[in-house]
Amino acid sequence: MPSSAGAVRAEPAVEDDVEGLWERAAPLLPPAPERRRRWPGRLRVPDRTALAGITYVLRTGVAWRDVPAETVGCSGVTA
């Protein structure tokens, strides 16, 4: 019987965490508003991508401005 004292617990992939959370959170979110024609502003980040960024920050403890765009899909500065 292997000892659990030195065993390393494998964490689920980030995508799995976000996917499960997304399935529960998506029905609770309001629909995305239409973009204004005049002064439309910055393009919206998809809600799922924003949720991935939020879970990354909570899991790693980094500052929002330090979120890597290539890992999450959006940078913290532009989300």
Backbone bond lengths (Angstrom), bond angles and torsions (degrees), N, CA, C in turn:
res aa  C-N    CA-C-N  psi(-1)  N-CA   C-N-CA  omega(-1)  CA-C   N-CA-C  phi
1 M - - - 1.446 - - 1.530 108.35 -
2 P 1.353 118.30 123.33 1.457 120.44 -179.85 1.521 111.78 -70.47
3 S 1.303 114.51 147.50 1.460 120.86 178.90 1.525 109.57 -82.83
4 S 1.309 117.06 139.75 1.465 120.79 179.73 1.526 111.68 -91.67
5 A 1.329 117.49 -1.64 1.459 119.88 -177.39 1.520 111.89 -66.23
6 G 1.338 117.56 -39.54 1.452 120.20 -178.07 1.515 113.14 -101.65
7 A 1.314 116.70 5.00 1.464 120.04 -176.50 1.528 110.69 -73.79
8 V 1.302 115.20 140.34 1.458 121.28 177.29 1.520 107.26 -98.91
9 R 1.308 114.64 127.22 1.458 119.49 -179.99 1.512 109.80 -82.35
10 A 1.304 116.18 125.86 1.472 119.84 178.89 1.518 109.08 -80.44
11 E 1.329 115.96 130.12 1.457 120.66 176.95 1.514 109.35 -88.46
12 P 1.331 118.14 144.28 1.457 119.24 176.42 1.522 110.91 -64.14
13 A 1.299 115.46 154.87 1.465 120.40 179.91 1.522 110.22 -61.97
14 V 1.312 115.84 151.67 1.463 121.37 -179.42 1.525 109.69 -59.50
15 E 1.318 116.74 -40.06 1.463 120.23 -178.65 1.524 111.13 -61.76
16 D 1.342 117.07 -36.49 1.462 120.34 178.69 1.522 110.73 -66.91
17 D 1.343 116.22 -41.00 1.464 120.08 178.70 1.522 110.68 -62.88
18 V 1.321 115.85 -45.90 1.464 120.72 -177.85 1.526 110.06 -66.60
19 E 1.321 116.95 -40.21 1.468 120.69 -178.73 1.525 111.15 -62.27
20 G 1.332 116.87 -45.36 1.462 120.26 179.01 1.518 111.96 -65.46
21 L 1.317 116.04 -41.28 1.461 120.41 178.60 1.524 110.73 -68.25
22 W 1.332 116.74 -37.73 1.454 121.31 179.76 1.523 110.88 -63.30
23 E 1.319 117.72 -40.72 1.469 120.93 179.54 1.522 111.46 -60.61
24 R 1.326 116.51 -33.66 1.470 119.56 179.23 1.516 112.66 -83.76
25 A 1.349 117.83 -32.56 1.462 121.09 -173.66 1.527 113.33 -88.38
26 A 1.324 118.59 -30.50 1.467 121.68 -174.20 1.531 113.62 -55.65
27 P 1.338 119.92 -43.70 1.470 118.29 179.70 1.527 113.86 -66.08
28 L 1.321 117.95 -18.46 1.463 121.21 -177.37 1.527 113.22 -88.41
29 L 1.329 117.04 -14.77 1.462 120.69 -177.29 1.524 111.60 -81.55
30 P 1.320 117.14 142.78 1.473 119.33 176.53 1.525 109.71 -72.89
31 P 1.316 117.69 159.24 1.470 119.10 177.52 1.524 110.61 -64.85
32 A 1.321 115.00 152.14 1.463 120.27 -179.54 1.526 109.39 -67.44
33 P 1.332 117.71 136.32 1.470 119.69 179.50 1.528 110.42 -72.30
34 E 1.315 115.73 156.56 1.467 120.11 176.62 1.521 108.77 -71.59
35 R 1.332 115.83 149.47 1.466 119.92 176.76 1.515 109.83 -76.30
36 R 1.318 115.46 142.73 1.459 119.77 176.18 1.520 108.56 -73.73
37 R 1.320 116.32 147.78 1.460 119.88 176.94 1.515 110.85 -77.48
38 R 1.297 116.35 -41.04 1.457 120.67 179.99 1.523 107.93 -95.70
39 W 1.317 116.68 128.09 1.453 123.36 -176.57 1.538 111.33 51.70
40 P 1.317 116.71 64.58 1.464 119.07 -175.47 1.526 114.30 -69.67
41 G 1.322 117.22 -20.61 1.459 119.03 178.62 1.511 112.62 78.22
42 R 1.304 115.12 -166.28 1.457 122.72 -177.72 1.530 109.92 -71.55
43 L 1.335 115.89 144.39 1.462 120.03 176.14 1.523 109.94 -63.98
44 R 1.306 115.36 141.96 1.452 121.89 179.20 1.520 110.99 -70.65
45 V 1.312 116.74 141.20 1.463 121.83 171.52 1.521 106.47 -83.60
46 P 1.331 118.44 137.01 1.471 119.09 177.57 1.531 111.39 -56.67
47 D 1.321 116.39 144.59 1.463 121.25 -176.28 1.525 111.90 -58.43
48 R 1.322 117.12 -39.06 1.462 120.25 -179.36 1.532 110.93 -64.21
49 T 1.325 117.14 -38.49 1.463 121.73 178.10 1.524 110.49 -67.17
50 A 1.320 117.10 -40.53 1.464 120.83 177.68 1.530 110.47 -63.97
51 L 1.329 117.40 -39.17 1.458 121.46 177.72 1.533 110.49 -64.82
52 A 1.329 116.97 -38.54 1.468 120.43 176.78 1.527 110.33 -62.89
53 G 1.330 117.05 -39.84 1.466 120.47 177.43 1.513 112.23 -65.62
54 I 1.314 117.08 -41.13 1.464 121.47 179.51 1.525 110.77 -64.12
55 T 1.328 117.18 -45.14 1.463 119.79 179.45 1.527 111.08 -66.44
56 Y 1.340 117.67 -33.36 1.460 120.77 177.03 1.521 110.39 -63.81
57 V 1.316 116.96 -44.81 1.467 121.13 179.82 1.522 110.39 -63.93
58 L 1.314 117.52 -43.37 1.465 120.61 -179.24 1.526 111.98 -67.76
59 R 1.325 116.89 -35.95 1.453 121.18 -177.81 1.525 112.05 -75.48
60 T 1.339 117.54 -40.55 1.464 121.09 -174.34 1.516 113.61 -95.75
61 G 1.318 117.81 -26.70 1.454 120.88 -179.52 1.524 114.22 83.28
62 V 1.331 117.82 12.21 1.467 120.00 178.94 1.526 109.51 -78.00
63 A 1.317 115.97 162.68 1.459 120.57 176.03 1.524 109.06 -72.40
64 W 1.322 116.83 151.98 1.464 121.19 -177.29 1.524 111.47 -59.13
65 R 1.319 117.62 -35.84 1.467 120.41 -179.09 1.516 112.02 -70.91
66 D 1.340 118.86 -15.22 1.459 122.82 -178.69 1.526 113.67 -97.62
67 V 1.313 118.14 7.85 1.465 120.93 179.59 1.521 108.55 -67.01
68 P 1.343 118.21 124.09 1.465 120.09 -178.90 1.526 111.58 -74.96
69 A 1.308 116.68 126.63 1.464 121.60 -177.38 1.522 111.52 -63.78
70 E 1.328 118.13 -35.26 1.456 119.74 -177.28 1.527 112.30 -72.43
71 T 1.311 118.63 -23.12 1.463 121.45 179.00 1.521 111.71 -83.84
72 V 1.306 117.46 -44.00 1.461 122.04 -171.82 1.522 112.68 -98.72
73 G 1.306 117.87 -35.18 1.455 120.61 -178.68 1.506 113.37 116.69
74 C 1.324 116.34 -11.73 1.460 121.15 174.71 1.516 106.18 -152.61
75 S 1.323 116.52 151.09 1.452 118.02 177.31 1.513 108.82 -87.98
76 G 1.306 116.64 156.10 1.449 120.99 -178.60 1.515 113.22 -64.23
77 V 1.313 116.53 -27.52 1.454 120.54 -177.66 1.530 110.11 -73.48
78 T 1.318 117.70 -34.57 1.467 119.91 -175.53 1.513 113.14 -98.08
79 A 1.302 119.44 -5.91 1.468 120.30 -177.16 1.507 111.09 -83.39
